[in-house]
Amino acid sequence: PLQNIDNAMINFSEIKKKLFFTGLFQDVKITLDNDVSGASFDFLKENVSKEYGVELPLPTVAKIDLIPALYNKLCLTSGTSDMLSSMGGRISFINALGKAETLILQSDINYVPFSGKLNEKSLDGKFLLPLQKNPSIKAVIDVNYAGIDLFKQPFLAAVDQHKQQQYSFNIGVQKNWLCNKTGNAPILFNGVSTVIRNLYGFNDIANVSESIKQFNGSFIKSSFVSQITNDTRKFVGLFPISGSRFNLVNEYVLTQAFSKNKTVPQENNFDKACLSYEHHNSYLNNRITSSLDFSCGAIIPTGSKAAIVHTMDRFYLGGLKSLKGFELNTVGSSGGNFFYRLGITSSYRLPNATANSPLRFQVFFNAGDSLNKRELPQSFAAATGFSVVYKTALANMDLTYALPLTEREQDVAKPGFSFGVELSFF
């Protein structure tokens, strides 16, 4: 239709956003130019009324350049650390039905090296379907299964060790935004989640602690889940050098029920919130990057009585990817209603290394605690040390030497070297 340049640019901006929101393209460029073909000029002479006494509009042509998003249909991963190993695979189907839909199937197993003991096995399927007229809104369906073996885990007493099975179903709506001025792309998700859990395999159920014994058998939970994420980070390779990332997840429990249709009273339900924030700044032509990483969470009763909280819903802290310098999940209360964690890291590009070198030397300090009381904490777990980190699309390595700075009875410190490596095959 006839329109001025301002209106045309507004329309093209909306077209660009809709194409970008489909997730099929990593970049969309629209250019406007003079249409030199004779057909367009003849069309204008025949259809523009001469009684207005105005010059003929300029015939124009718009060109849309689409750069497809990069993705790997099949990915196999393998990881090894000083505590456990893992293997997994992911297969993705993008736009197979021509609706810009995404289907991702992923399977993982965690096991103890050289022992053959499987700690965890999981299978997850996720489906996203954008609305045709407004692709910034996507329908999301996520189905998950996990089997967990908690025998010989340091954060559980011997009598409390057991096995767990979990089935979950999540359905909701995801909304994306795109800010042209700042380049931000916030994401909001709202949905409903149903989780079925089963605890079994106790060696001596009579001596199991009451906080775990009550969940022996099946347990069902339904919740309303909200999540908002905003990521403005910029990277050199896979290392963030500037910007920040904010993520907030809130789960409001609607109903809970034990096996044999024993429903948990509403006054024993809870709300669970978890916030994470990281910020990065670089200096000396990105040779040095300082990073702040903070996270915290709380489980708050929504009724007049103490909340009934499943062991899988509580917060755990400790380990190479959580709180360096401590054993996995062994900081503070092993399964607390509250937690906080603060990490400060300085990353250094090695001398004579290229600007996009995948190798960094890091000095870190991290501290935190997992607890069950609302009062301000009187102490916390802390550690410092250094790491040599290597990150590429094919390999991710972390060699860390940690020195715990605190000696609390409730923590299990892990001084010295820790090692982790993950390999990906596309």
N, C-alpha and C positions, 0 to 999 in steps of 0.2 A: 504494500500500500504506500501511497505518497506520505512522506514524513520528512521532518527536518533531521539534521545530523544529530542533534542532542537526543531525540527520541530513538533514532536508529542505534546510537551507542548504548542507550539504556537497555534496549531490547537485546542487543548482542551480549551485553553483560549478563542478562538473565539466561540466555542460551548457553553461555560459557559456564555459568554456575551449574546449570542442570546437567550438562555433559560431564563436568568435573565430579558432581555428586554421585554419578553412577558407579564410580570407582574403577571404570574401565580404562581411564586415561590418566597418565601422569602429568600431561600438560595439554592445554587447549589454547590455540591462538586464532583470533578472528581478525581479518584485515578487510578494509573497505576501499574499493578502487573504482575508477571510471570504467564504465562498460562501453567498449568501443565497437561492439557488434551492431550491425545495422538493424537487426530485428528489434532490439530494445528501443532504439530511437524511433522507428516506424510505429511501434506500439504506443509510445507517448504522444506522437502527433495525432494519432487516430482517436485516443481516449481522453486527452486533456481538453476541456472545453475552452474555446478561444474567446468566449464572451467575458471571461474574467480579465482579459488584457494583461496577463502575466507571462513572463518568459517560461519556456519549457523547463521542467525540472531536469536535473542532471541524471542520466541513466547510470546506475551504479551496480556493482556486483560485489557480493561478500564471499570471501574465501575462508573456509574453516580448516585449519591444520590440526589433526589429532595425533598425538604421540601416545601409543598404547602403554598402559601400565605394565611394568615388569613384574612377572610372577613366575614361580616354578610350580608346575603341575604336580611334581613328585619330589619329596625331600625326605632323606633318611638322616637321622642324627644319632650320634653316639657320644657319651660323656663318661669321664672317669675322674674321681676325686679320691682323696685319702680316706673317705668314709663310705662312699657308695658309688655305683656305676649306673648308667642308664642307656637305654636304646629306645628309639622311637621312629615313627614314620608319619608323614602327612601327605595327603593327596587332595588337590584342589580342582574344582570344576567351576570355571568362570564363564558366564554368559552362554552356557550350553543350551539353554532354552530360548535365547534371544531376548531375555527380559532384564539383562544386566544383573542377574542373580549370582550369588556366590554360595557354593557348597563346599565345606571343608570337613574332612574326616581325618582324625588324628588318633594314634595309639602310642602309648608309652609304657615302659616297664623300668622300674628301679630295682637293683639287686646289689647284694654285698659281693664285692670282687672275690673270686676264687672259692666261694662257699656254695654257690648255687641257690642261695636263699633269696627269694623274691620279696622285696619290701613293699612294692606297690605296682599295680598294673591298672591302666586306665584306657578308656575308649571314649572319644568325644566326637560328636557331630554337630556342626553349626551351619545354619542356613539363613541367608540374608536376601531379602527381596525388596528393591526400591519401588516406590509408587511410580507409575508411569508418568503422571502429570506433575508430580513433585518428588523427584528422586532424592531430595535431601532427607526425606522420611523413609525409613526402611523397616519392614517387618523382620523380626529376629526370632528364630527358634533354635534352642540349644539343648541337646540331650547328652547326658554324661553318665558313665559307669566307672567306678573305682573300687578296687579291692586292695586292702591295706593290711600288712602283717606288722604288728607292733610288739612282737617278741624280741627280746634282747636289745631294746631301745634304752639308752641311758636316762631319758627323761621320765621313765615310768618305773615304779616299784615292781619287783618281780611278780608279786601276786596280782598286779593290775594289768599285766601284759596280756594281749588278746589279739583277735583279728576283727576287721571291719569290712563291710560292704556298703556301698553307697550308690543310689540311683537318683539322678536329678533331672528335672524337666523345667526349662525356662522359656517363657514366651513374652515378647514385649515389642516396643517401638523405639527405634533409634533416630534421633534428629541431629543433622549436621548443619553447621553454619560455615560461612566463608567471609572473612572481613578483608575487603580489597586494600584498605589503608594499612593494616598491620600485618596481613598475611596469616592471622590466627584462624584456626579451624576447630572451634570447640565442638564436642560431641556430648549429647545428652541421651541417656537411656532410661526408660521406665518400663517395668515389667513385673510379672508374677513368677515366683519360683516355688516348686514343690520338690522336697528332698525326702527320700526314704533311706534310712540307715539301719544297719543290722550289726550288733556286737555279739560275738560268739567266741568259743574256743578258750575260755578261761581255764587255767589249771585247777584252781580251787575257788569256786565262786563264793563260798562261805566267808572267805577272808578278804575278798575284794573291797576296796574302799567304797564307801556309800556313794560318793559323787560319781563313780563309774558304774557301780552295780545297778543303779536305778535304770540305766539305759540298756541293760542286758536284754537281747531280743530286738524287736523292730521298734522304730521310732520315726514318726512322720512330722514334717514341718512345712508349713506354707507361709510365704512371705511376699511383701511388696518391696521390690528392689529399685533403687535409683542410683545412677552413676553419672558424674559429669567429669569430663577430661578436657584439658586445654594444654597443648604442647607447642611451644614456640622455639624449641631448641634448634640450633644449627650445628652441623657435624663436619668434621674432617675425617673422611673414612667412616668409621663407626664410633668415633669418640666425640661426644658433645663438647663444643667449645664456647657456646654462648646460649643465652635464652633460658627458659625454665619450663618445667612440666608440673601441672597441678592435677591431682586426681582425688575425687571424693566419692566414696561408696557408702550408701546407707541402706540398711535392711530392716524393715519394720515387720516383725513377726505377727502374722494374722492368727494362725492356729498351730497347736502342737498336740500330738497324741501318742501315747505309748501303745504297745501291742494290746490286742483284745479290746480295742475301742475305748481305752481309758483316756479321755480327753484331758489335757492340761488346762486348768482354770485360766481365764483371761488375765487375772491379777498376777499370774506367774510368767507372763510373756515378757518380751524385751525388745529393745531397739539396739541395733549394732551399727556403729559408724566407724569408718577407717579413712584417714586422710594421709596423703603423701605429697611431698613437695620437694623439688630439686631445682637448683639454680647454678649456672655456670658462667664464669667470666675468664677471659684469656688475655694474656699480656705478651709483649715482646714477639709480635708476629705469630701468635698462637703457640709459642714454645712452652709457655707455662699456663696451665689452666687450674683455677681454683674452683672447687665444687662444694656445695652445701646440700645435704640430703637429710630431710626430716620426715618422720612419719609417726603417727599416733593413732590409737583406736580406743573405743570404749563400748562396753555392753551395759546399757542402762535399763533397769526394770521399768516397764510401762504401767504396772499395776501397783497395788498397795503392799504386795508381798514380794519376797525374794524371788528372783527370776530362776527358772529351770533352764539351764543352758547345757546343751550337748557338748561333749568333749571336743568334737570337731569344729564347733563354733567359737571356741576360745582362742586366745592369741598366744603364739609361741615365738620365742626369740632365741637366736643363737645359731652360729654356723657361718660358713664362708660367704654365703649370699645374704646373710641377715645381720649378724653381729660378729665380726671377725675377732678371733682370740678366745672363742668359747665353743664348746661342743654344740652340736645341732639340737635346738629346742631346749636348752638346759639353763637359760638365764631366768632368774627370779622364780616366780610361780610357773611351773611347767603346765601351762594352760591357764592364763589369767584373764580376768574381765577387763583389764586395762593394760595398755603398753605404750611405750614411747621409745623412740630411737633417733639419735642425732649422729650424723657422719660428716666429717670435714676432710677433704682430700685435696692434695696438690699433685697434679700430674705434670711430668716433665718429658718433653721430646728429647731424645738422646742427641748428643752433639754429632754434627755432620749427617744427621738423618734427614730424609726428604720431608716436605711439609705434610704429606699424606702417609707418613710412615705408620704401620699398624702396631708399633711397639712403643710402650710408655713405661716410665718409672714413676711410681706413686708413693707418696708418704701420707698416711691416714691416721685419723683419730676417730674412734666411734664409741658411743656410750648409749646405754638404755636400760630398760627394766620391763618385766612383765609382772603384774601384781593384781591383787584382788580387792584392794581397799581404795576408797575415793580420796583419802587424805593425801596431801603432798608427800612425795617420796622422801625418805630420810637418807637413802643411799641408792646407788646404781652400779651397774657393771660397766667397766670401761677398759679399753685396750688401745694401744698404738702400735705402729709398725710400718713396714714398707711392702710394696708389691711390684712385681714385674708383670705387666698385662699386655697381651697380644690379641688383637681383634681383627678378623677379616670375615668375609661372608662364609668362608669354608672352615675356619678354625677360631676358637676362642679359648685363650689360656690365661690362667691366673696362678702365679706363684707368690705366696704371701708368707712373710715372717711376722708373727704377732707377739706382742709382749703385753699380757694382761696387767692392768694398773691397779686392780682391786682384788681383794680376797674375801669374798662373801661365802658363807656356808651354803647358801641356796644355789650357787652357780657352779658349773663344771668348766673350769678354765682349760684352754687348749693352747699353751705357749708353744713357740717354735714354728716350724714350717707347715703350711697347708698347700695342697696343690689340686687344681681342677682344670680339666681340658674338655672341650666339646668340639666335635667334628660334624660337619654337615656335608651331605653328598646330594647334589641336585641332578 
